[in-house]
């Protein structure tokens, strides 16, 4: 994403990447990718969740999907957020798949700003 094409124009705050202890993607079966956002403490978790910055609409825009295909689940006990989307392109391990484990798909989330 180009520097001037931030997903939240004119947004201010801290990057999700800088707030999270873990920000990763991985397969959730051959047809889905899941993102784990694990935050260091309850206060940071509440900040991210209460900001409402992570929405299905934003994730859909970042990954060129319909918002209805995005699932966001929060797990307060673990200070974690899980986002699941369908894989685009070949299924995991199929010919032409460039990321068999789904481990390279979290990059668009890095620069989301959390107020």
N, C-alpha and C positions, 0 to 999 in steps of 0.2 A: 504494500500500500504506500503510495506516495506521501511524503511528509505533509503536504497540504490537503490530503484527502482523508483526514482523521474521521473515524466513524461518528464522532460526536463533535461537529464543528463548534468552535468557540467554547468547548468544555474546559473546565479547570479541575485540577485535582491530581491525585497520584495514579501512576500506571498500575493496572492490576498486577502486572509482572513484579513490580517493586513491593506490593503489599503481600503477595502470596508467598507461602513457604514452598508450595508445590503448584505448578501450573503445567499440566501435561495432557497429552492425548494418547488414546490407545483404542484398539479394536474393542467393540462390544459385540462380538460375533462377526460373521463375514459381511454383514450389510450395514452395520452401524459403527459410528465413531463416538467415543465418549471423552469428555474433557473433565478432568478433576482440578478443582480450585480448592486448595487446602490452605486455610489462613492460620496465622500463628497464635491467635488468641480470640476470645469471645468478643472483645471490643472491635477488633478489625473485622471479624465475621459480621457483626451487626452493622458496622459501617457500610460494608459492601452490599449486604442484603437490603438494608433500609434505603440505600441510595437509589435503588431500582434502576441502576445503570445496566445491569445484565438482564435484558429482556429478550423474549423470543424474536421480536422484530429486529433488534440490533444483531443478534446472532445470525438470523436469516439473511440480513443484508451483507454481513461479512462473508458468508459462505454461499451466497446466491441460491437460497432455498426459500420455499414458502414458510412463513412464520409458524404455520400449523405443524410443520415437520420437526420443530425444535421443542425438546423437553428440557425443562430446568427443574432440578430437585435440590432442596436444601436439607442439610443434615447438621442441625445445631450442635448436637452432642460431639461431633467431630470437627466443628468449625469448617465445614466443607460444603461446596456446591458442586453438583454434577450436572453437566449439560450433555445431552445426547442428540445427535443428528444422523441422518442417513448418509452413508458413503456415497460420494459422487464418483462416477466413472466405474472402472472394473471393481468387482468384489475382491475382498482380500485374497491375495495369492493367485488371482486369475491373470492370464497373459495381459501385459500392459499395466499391471498394478505397479506404481512407483513407490508405494509405502505399505509394504505387506503388513506391518504391525500397527499402522495408524499413528506412529509416534512423531510424525512431523507436521501434524495438522493443527496444533495449538497456536501457531505463530500469529494469526490475525487477532487473537485475544490479548496479546501482550500489551498493546498500546491503549486499551480501553481505559479511559480516565474515570476514577472514582472520586466524586466530590468529598 
